[in-house]
């Protein structure tokens, strides 16, 4: 019988190609099970969706219970309990001074966040960051700067988008050494406002509090605090894209809590729905109250099944202290990655992360980005039953997206695999 991959190639276009050729027949906890009988440790987590691991039994039960009453009713038409209760929970968890609008995906939420900022400020401009990723819809793609391949043949995109450099201290875009700069990443806005767009015409600055597809780059807290000050000074909305960082990934429920900087608007998706498509725009109440009926909408937002799964996900994270586990196991993983860096100093150029959002950057012997080695590590690790993803604008970063339930033993297994692979490849 043909594999799932072989069958898929006959009926789906090349754009539907996957990061691997694996066919999965079951999943549970931190593992997926392949059609050819392998048990694989999943440090991709469905691209940061399965924060509770795969097929959490309590989430499954919550979905089954919701099925007994409704599957879809339409949040533009009526209200339902799981929809309202999840919104109430998210407001409580984000300070009590917010309101929530549900949609289906991260890209859709980011589109909505920019619409909200434009509507409320009556301004046209958006400032985004190079090497960012915000989605693949026309709107979110317009503020995505991590790969020209995402944008190829889709011009013209949304107008009035302006670009800034992200605060990457390891590879400073301004040529500065870490700890020896004058925060040029913030000073650049003086030039942007003087030469590109007047600040009174800027609706929002949209930023990933930890840059994801661009290389899993956590900034210094001072960078995000500086953005907050710039926005406050000029009446600009600060949007945090927390699609990947949210729901415990950085060791707090949201990265804005990790860094101590609250945005005007944040977007949440991926892990929010416990595996069911769900996203949210969460914004200060006084901002949301200026968004009237008809200004935004969507058929499937706040689906009852997704909201029930989301409620149970948040309950489990709180009850089982999984934020603490994310901090503890994330710190342990970075210790082990640092040991590997000492062992292979010429090829592991950097180890970084926060919570369970961790990465190692691969370089050639002369210090240049090594995409070939990165891809080989991913492939070889999979042969040894460890599923990883890569990222980075130069395609030279291996990212580790372990579920929040990960154990030290599972991290040890993963690090041992990486060590074995490095021995084989370098």
N, C-alpha and C positions, 0 to 999 in steps of 0.2 A: 504494500500500500504506500502511496506517495506521502511524504511528510507534509505537515501543515504549510511549511514554507514553499514547497514545490506547488502545492495546490493554490496557495495565495498568489503566486506569480502569474497564474493563468487567468485570474479574475480581478486583480487589483492593479492599479497603475504603479509605476516606479515611485511616485511620490509617497506611496503607502509603505515603502520599504522600512524595515525595522533596524534597530541597533544590533540585533543578533538574528540568527536564523532559528532560534529556539521555538519549539512548539510546546506549550504548557498545558498540562492536563489537570493540575491541581495546585493549590497554594495554601499555605498555612503558616502563621507566625512569620518568622524571618526567612522562610524557604519557599521555593517553587519546585514543582516536580515536572520533569520533561516527558515527552511522549516516548523517548528511548530509555526511560528508567533512571534518570539522574535526579538526585536531591541536591539542589543548588542554593547556596546561601545568597540571599537577594539583598545586595547593598545598592540597588537602584530604587527599590521601594516604589515601583511604578512611576518613576520620576517624582519622588517626594510626595506621593499620595498616601501610601500605606504606612502612615506614621505609627499606627497600632499593630503593624504587621499585617499580613494578608488574612482575610476572612476571619476577623475577630468574631468569636461566637456570640458575644453580647450584641455587637452591631448587627450581625445576621438576624438575631432574634428580634431586635428592634424593627428591622425592615419587615420581617414576617408579620409582626403585630400590626404595623401600619398598613400592610397589604389587606388586612381584614376589613379596613374601613374605607380606604381610598388610595388610588394610585396617582390620579391627577384631577385637580378641580379648577386650576387656573387662578393664579394670585392676582390677576387683573379683574377677576370676577367676584371671588369670595375669599374669606379667610379660613384658615384651618389651624388646629391647635399646635401641631409641630412647627409650623411656619412662624407663628407668633411667639411660641416659647423659645425657639432658637434665637430669634431676634432679641428677645428680652435677655437671654443669657449672654449674647455677644455684647450688648450694651453694658451689662454689669461687669463683664470682664475687660472692657476697654475704657473704664473710668466713670460710667454712668451718665456721661454728658454727650453721648453719641446717638445716632439713629442708623438703621441698617436697610439696605436694599439688596435683595437677592437676585442673582442671575445664575449662569450655568458654567462658565469657564473663566479662567484668568484673563484671557484676552478680552472677553466681553465685559468683565468688571473694569479692566483698565480703560476700555473705550468709554464706559459709563462714568468713570471717575473724571476723565478729561472733559466729557460733556458737562458734568456738574460744575467743574471749575470754570469753564467758559460761560455757562449760563449765569452763574452767580456773580462773577466779576465783570461780565460783559466785555472781556478782553479776548483777543484772538491767539496770542502766542503761547507756546509750550516749549520749555527748555528740558531736554533729555540729555543722557550721557552716552558717550561713545562706549562701545563694547557692552551695551545694555541688551536685555531681552525682555520684551513686554507682551509678546504674542504675535499672531500671524493674520489677524484681521487687518483690513486696510488702515484702521485707526491705530491699533496697537503696533502694527508694523512700521508705521510712520515714525514712532519713537523708539524703534529697535535699531541698535547700532552695532550689533556683534558680528554680522556677516552680510556681505553684499548678496550672497546666494538667496537669502530670505526676501530680498527686495527686487531681485532681477526680473525685469519685464513688467513690474507692477506700478511703475511710475505713470502718471503723477500720483503721489500719495497725499496725505493730509497736509495742507500748507501751514506756514507759520510755525515750523518746528526749528529750533536752534540747538546747537550742540555744545556741550561742555565736557571737560575731561573728568573722569572719575578719580577718586583718591586711592590710587593703587601705590601704596608705599614701597612694595617690593620692586615694582618696575615703574617708577615715577614718570609720568608723561612729560614732566617739566625738567627731567634730568637731575633731580635732587636726591641726596642720600637720606635714608630714613633717619629721622631725628635731627636733621640739619636743614630743615626747610623753613620757609616763612608762610606756610599754608597757601602756596600758589594755587592749590585746588579751589580755594575760596576767593583769592584775589582775582582770579580769571573773570569773575562776574563783573568786575569794574569795566573790563574791556568789552565784555559781551553787551553790557548795558550802554556803553558809549558808542560802540561801532556796529552792533548787529540789531538790537531791539531795545527800545526804551523800556525800563521796568514797568512803566504805567500801562504798557501794552501786553505784559506777560500775565497770563491767567494762572499758570502753574509751573512748578518744577516737579517733574516725575523722576523718582529715583528708587532703585533697589537698595534697601538698607544694608544688605550684603549682596554684592553683584553675583548673579547666579551663572547663567550660561557664559558670561564673560570670564569666568575662571574661579568662582567661589572666593571672592575677594572681600574680606571684612575691612571696612575703613576704620580709621581712628574715630572715636566718638566725637572729637572736636569738629570733624568734617560735617557730620549730620547736625550738630548743634549750630555750626556756622550757617548751614543752609536754612535752619529754622530762623535764625536772626535776619538773614537776607530777606526771607519771605515776609517776616513780620514788618520789616522796615518799609517794604514796597507794596504791601497789600497783595502779595502773591500767595496762592494756595500751594502748600507743600503736600505732594502725594507720595506716599510710600507704597510701592508695589511689593506686597508681602505674600504674593502668590506662592512662592517657594519657601520663604522664611517663616511663614505663619504656622500656627497650630503646633508649637513646641519645638520646631526645628533648631532654633538657636538657644534653647534652654529656658526661654520664657514663652508664653503663649504667642506673643508677637515680638518681632525684633525691635520695635520701637520701645518696648519695655526693657529689653536687653541693653539698649544704648541710652535710655533715658531721654529720648527726644520724641515728642508726640506730634504726628503730622495733622494736617487739617482733614485729610482724606486718606484712608488706606484701603487696599484691595486684598481680599483673602480668597483662596480657592484651593486647588489640589487636595490637601489632607482634610479640608473643612468638612466634606461630606462623607468621610469614612470609606471612600471608594466609590461613592455615587457622585455623578457630576453635580457640583454646587459651587457657587462663588458668591461673594458679598462685597458690596461697597459699604464701608463703615466710615461715617464722617461726623464731625461735630454737629450737634442738633441744630444750631443756628444756621448752619450752611444747608443742611438737608431741608429745613423748613422753607427755604427760598426756591425749592425745586417743585413746581406745582404738578398736578395731575396732567398727563399728556406730554410732559417734557421728556419722559423716558419710559420704557416699558419692555415687555418680553413675555412670550407665552409660557415658557417652562420654568422660569425663575422660581425658586422656593418650592420645588417639587416636594410633596409630603414625604415620600420615601427618603429623599436626600436629607431633608430637615430632621427626620427621626434619626437617621444615621448620624447626622452631625451632633445632635443633642447627646446621644449615647457616647460618641467619641469624646466630647468635652468632659462628660461625666467620668469616663474611665481615666482620662489624663489627670484629672484632679484627684480622684479617689486613689489611684495607684501611684501617685507621686512621680509621674513619668517625666515631668520637667526636671526634677532632681536627677533622675536617671540619665536624661539627655546631657546634663552638665557633667555628671560623673563619668559616664562612658565616653563622652566626647573628649574630655580632658585626657582620659586614658588612651584613647586612640591617637591623639596628637603626640603623646609621649612616645608611643610605639612608632609612629611615623617619623618622629625626630630621631629615634634610634636608627631607623633605616636610612635616614638622610646622612647620618654620621658614617654609616657603613658604605654608602654609595654617594659621596659628596660631589662627585663630578657629574652625576646624572640626575640626582634629585635636587633641583635648584631651589625649591622652597616648599615648606610645609605650613599650612595655615588652616584656620577655621574658627568656628564658634559653635558651641553646643555640638549637635550631631550633623553639622554642615561643614565637612572637612575635605581637604584636597592636598595633593602633592603635584608639584609642577616639574615636568621633565625637560631636561636640556641636553644639548650635545656636549661633547668634551670641551668645546670652546665657548660654552655658555649660551648658545642660541636655542630657541624653542625647538623641541624634538617631537614633532607630531608622529613620526614613524614609530619611535619607541613607545609613545603613549598608546597608540593603536595596538601595538604588539602586546603590551602588558594587558590590555583589556581582553584581547583574544586568548592569550595564554592563561590568564586567570580563569576564564570561563571553562577552559579545558580541565581545570582543576576544581571545578564546581563553585566558583565565586563569580557572581554577576556584578559587574561594575559599569559605570558610564563615564564618558569623558566630557570635557567642556573646555572653555577658553577660546578666545578669538584666534589664537594661533594653534588651536587643537592640541595643546600639549599639557593638559591638566587631567589627571584622574581624580574623579570626585567620589566620595564615600557618603552615601545617603542611607545610613543604617536606620531601621525603625527605632522608635523611642523605647521599645521593649528589648533592645539588643543587650546581650550579656557580655561579660568580659571574655568568656570562653569563645564566643563567636567572633569577637574582635581579634582574639589571639589567632584563631584559624585564618582569618582574612589576612592578617599581617604576615603569618607564616607563608601563605600562598604568594603574597607580593615578594617576600624575600626569595622564595624559590624561583619565581619568575625572573627577578632581577639577576640572580645568579646565572640563569640560562641565557639571558639576553645581553648582558654587558660584561 
